[in-house]
């Protein structure tokens, strides 16, 4: 039987020029480089400049992904952008990208699942391709999380940064067996009862303002390790591939301790987890595609490798995506 499978045929990323180090934060907050690094693994993060918007970051990542895929804009059927920090309440970042890359057909929309946004967007793109409603999809994760920070709150402002990552997915016919390239499965979850663990205290229909990010860090940590591990186990169970066969894990870059605890829970060597958190911080929906692009560029992820993407974010939302590169 012939099936359609979504393959990632190009990837790209972009980080703002401005770098904010732990030392700079320590000069204005009751904290230190040692305190931040020992608890999070973060040494620095990139911050969007004045007038630099989420769309600007998304555009650079999208252009690099399209170049890597060696595909003209005319081939793109759909643009999806995962973001929590759009330029405006509406229209979507995706529609702005559609215009800026010169795409004059198809459709564009945003997906909002906070740090899990790229995994959610990948599931949406994969299902559009499998349903034959799109052949080629440009998927972006882009954030300017610095715009949501309370810069007096050392428990949150030290964690987050800005950036964007993108991939191009294209449908390919095959037999649907695990050894073939492409997305093998996606798993999405949420639990709205856990709102108070991670949220922003503002919005158009409440305060009429953007608001600031608020988080109960210890509770988020606990749920992250359990929920992410469970979603990974559910994915491999349905795929016919064992955890030991996964070459690389590309996790959401929230906290180095979460990555290490997840690896221990899964009984997987920590070296198989791609970590960029030291240089990027938590870039929310951008973190998975940013880390993916780094690992592809430096040669760690190679064609034929089995790769697990996973994330958890506000909502709470979480999920995993398994693919063969």
C-alpha positions in Angstrom: 0.0 0.0 0.0 1.3 3.5 -0.9 1.2 6.1 1.8 2.2 9.7 2.0 4.9 10.6 4.5 6.1 14.1 5.4 9.8 14.6 5.0 11.9 17.6 6.3 13.8 18.7 3.2 15.2 21.9 4.5 15.9 23.7 7.8 17.2 27.1 8.9 17.4 29.4 12.0 18.1 32.9 13.0 19.2 34.6 16.3 19.3 38.4 17.0 22.7 40.0 17.2 22.2 41.4 20.7 23.6 39.0 23.4 22.6 39.3 27.0 25.0 37.5 29.4 24.4 36.3 32.9 27.0 38.8 34.1 25.0 41.6 32.6 21.8 40.4 34.3 23.8 40.0 37.6 24.7 43.7 37.4 21.1 44.7 37.8 19.5 41.8 39.7 20.2 39.9 42.9 21.7 37.0 41.0 25.0 35.7 39.6 26.4 33.8 36.6 27.0 30.8 38.9 23.5 30.9 40.3 21.9 31.0 36.9 24.2 28.5 35.2 24.1 26.0 38.0 20.3 25.9 38.1 19.5 26.2 34.4 22.5 25.6 32.3 22.1 29.0 30.7 25.1 31.3 30.1 23.6 33.8 27.6 20.6 34.5 25.5 19.9 36.5 22.3 17.5 39.5 22.6 15.7 41.2 19.7 16.8 44.8 19.1 14.6 47.9 19.2 12.1 47.6 16.4 13.1 44.0 15.6 9.9 42.0 15.5 9.0 38.3 15.7 8.2 38.5 12.0 11.7 39.7 11.2 13.3 36.7 13.0 10.8 34.3 11.4 11.5 35.7 7.9 15.3 35.1 8.2 14.8 31.5 9.5 12.2 30.9 6.7 14.5 32.2 4.0 17.4 30.0 5.2 15.1 26.9 5.3 13.8 27.6 1.8 17.4 28.0 0.5 18.4 24.7 2.3 15.5 22.9 0.6 16.4 24.5 -2.8 12.7 25.1 -3.4 11.2 28.2 -5.0 8.4 30.0 -3.0 6.0 29.0 -5.7 6.2 25.4 -4.4 4.9 26.3 -0.9 1.2 25.5 -0.3 1.0 26.5 3.4 2.8 28.6 6.0 2.4 27.8 9.7 4.1 29.8 12.4 4.2 28.6 16.0 4.5 31.7 18.2 3.3 33.2 21.5 4.6 36.6 20.7 3.1 37.9 17.4 3.8 41.4 16.1 0.1 42.2 16.5 -3.0 40.6 18.0 -3.9 40.0 14.4 -3.2 39.3 11.6 -0.9 36.3 12.0 2.8 36.2 11.8 2.4 33.4 9.2 0.4 35.7 6.9 3.1 38.4 7.2 5.7 35.9 6.2 3.5 34.8 3.3 3.6 38.3 2.0 7.3 39.0 2.7 8.5 35.8 0.9 6.3 36.7 -2.1 3.9 33.8 -1.8 0.6 34.6 -3.5 -1.4 31.4 -3.1 -2.2 28.8 -0.5 -2.9 29.7 3.1 -1.1 30.9 6.3 -1.9 30.8 10.0 -0.4 30.8 13.4 -0.4 28.0 16.1 -0.3 28.9 19.7 0.8 26.2 22.2 3.7 28.2 23.8 6.9 26.1 24.1 5.1 23.1 22.5 4.1 25.2 19.5 6.6 23.8 17.1 5.6 20.2 17.9 1.9 21.2 17.5 2.7 22.9 14.2 4.6 19.9 13.0 1.6 17.7 13.7 -0.7 20.1 11.9 1.7 20.3 8.9 2.1 16.5 8.8 -1.7 15.9 8.8 -2.3 18.5 6.0 0.3 16.6 3.9 -1.1 13.2 4.7 -4.6 14.4 3.9 -3.2 15.6 0.5 -4.4 19.2 1.3 -0.8 20.4 0.9 2.3 19.0 -0.6 4.8 21.4 0.7 4.6 23.3 4.1 6.9 26.0 5.5 6.8 25.6 9.3 8.3 28.2 11.6 8.8 28.6 15.3 9.6 32.2 16.2 9.5 34.2 19.5 10.5 37.5 21.1 10.0 36.3 24.6 12.0 39.2 25.9 8.8 41.3 25.3 6.9 39.3 27.9 9.6 39.5 30.7 9.3 41.2 34.0 12.9 42.3 34.2 12.7 42.6 38.0 11.7 39.0 38.4 15.0 36.9 38.6 13.0 33.6 38.6 11.8 34.2 35.0 13.7 36.9 33.2 17.0 34.9 33.3 15.5 32.0 31.5 14.2 33.3 28.2 15.6 34.5 24.9 14.6 35.4 21.4 15.1 33.5 18.1 13.5 31.6 15.2 13.8 28.3 13.5 12.1 26.9 10.4 11.7 23.7 8.4 10.3 22.8 5.0 8.2 19.7 4.9 7.3 17.9 1.7 5.1 14.9 1.0 6.7 11.7 -0.4 5.2 8.4 -1.4 6.3 5.2 0.2 5.3 2.0 1.9 4.9 3.5 5.3 7.6 1.4 7.0 9.8 2.7 9.8 13.0 2.5 7.8 11.7 5.2 5.3 12.5 8.8 5.8 9.9 11.2 7.3 7.6 11.9 10.2 6.7 8.5 11.8 4.2 9.9 14.3 3.3 12.8 16.4 1.7 12.9 19.9 0.0 16.0 21.4 -1.4 16.5 24.9 -2.7 19.3 27.1 -4.2 19.9 30.6 -5.9 23.2 31.0 -6.3 22.7 34.7 -2.6 23.5 35.1 -2.9 27.1 33.9 -1.4 28.7 37.0 1.9 26.9 36.6 2.9 28.9 33.6 1.0 31.8 32.1 1.0 35.5 31.1 -0.9 37.9 33.3 -2.4 40.0 30.6 -4.3 39.9 27.3 -6.8 41.7 25.0 -9.9 40.5 26.8 -8.6 40.8 30.4 -6.2 43.6 31.0 -5.9 45.1 27.5 -2.1 44.8 27.9 0.5 42.3 26.9 1.3 41.3 30.5 4.3 39.4 31.9 5.2 35.8 32.1 4.6 34.1 35.5 5.8 30.6 36.4 5.9 28.2 39.3 9.2 26.7 38.4 9.4 23.7 40.7 5.9 22.5 39.6 6.7 23.0 35.9 9.9 21.0 36.3 8.1 18.1 37.8 5.4 18.0 35.2 7.9 18.5 32.4 10.0 15.4 33.2 7.0 13.1 33.7 4.9 14.4 30.8 7.8 14.5 28.2 9.0 11.1 29.1 5.4 9.7 28.8 4.9 11.3 25.4 8.2 9.8 24.1 7.3 6.4 25.4 3.8 6.6 23.7 5.4 7.6 20.4 7.9 4.8 20.3 5.3 2.3 21.4 3.2 3.2 18.3 6.2 3.4 15.9 7.7 -0.1 16.3 11.0 1.6 17.1 12.6 1.2 20.6 14.0 4.0 22.6 17.4 2.5 22.3 17.2 2.9 18.5 16.7 6.7 18.7 19.9 8.3 17.6 19.1 11.9 18.8 16.7 13.6 21.1 16.0 17.2 20.2 14.2 18.6 23.3 12.7 22.0 24.1 15.5 24.0 25.6 13.9 25.0 28.9 16.4 23.9 31.6 19.5 21.7 31.4 18.3 19.9 34.5 15.1 18.9 32.8 17.0 17.4 29.9 19.2 15.5 32.3 16.3 14.2 34.4 14.4 13.2 31.3 17.4 11.2 30.0 17.7 9.4 33.4 14.0 8.6 33.4 14.2 7.1 29.9 17.6 5.4 30.7 19.2 7.1 27.8 22.7 8.5 27.7 22.6 12.3 28.2 25.0 12.7 25.2 22.1 11.8 22.9 20.2 14.9 23.9 21.0 17.9 21.8 21.5 20.9 24.1 21.8 24.5 23.0 20.4 26.1 26.2 23.8 27.5 27.3 23.8 29.9 24.3 20.1 30.3 23.5 18.2 30.1 26.8 14.5 29.2 26.5 13.2 30.5 23.2 9.8 28.9 23.6 8.4 27.7 20.2 11.7 28.5 18.5 13.8 26.3 20.7 13.3 22.9 19.0 13.8 24.1 15.4 16.8 26.1 16.6 18.4 23.1 18.3 17.5 20.9 15.3 19.2 23.3 12.8 22.4 23.4 15.0 22.6 19.6 15.1 22.0 19.3 11.4 24.6 22.0 10.6 27.3 20.5 12.8 26.8 17.0 11.3 25.5 15.2 14.3 22.1 14.5 12.7 22.6 12.6 9.5 20.3 11.1 6.9 18.8 7.9 8.1 19.1 8.8 11.8 16.0 8.4 14.1 15.2 11.7 15.8 12.8 12.4 18.6 11.5 16.0 19.0 9.7 16.9 22.3 8.5 19.9 24.3 6.3 21.1 27.1 4.9 24.6 27.5 2.2 26.8 29.1 -1.3 25.5 29.1 0.0 23.0 30.0 0.7 21.6 26.6 3.2 18.9 25.6 4.0 16.5 22.9 6.6 14.5 20.9 7.3 13.9 17.2 9.3 10.9 15.9 11.0 11.0 12.5 13.6 9.4 10.4 15.9 12.0 9.0 
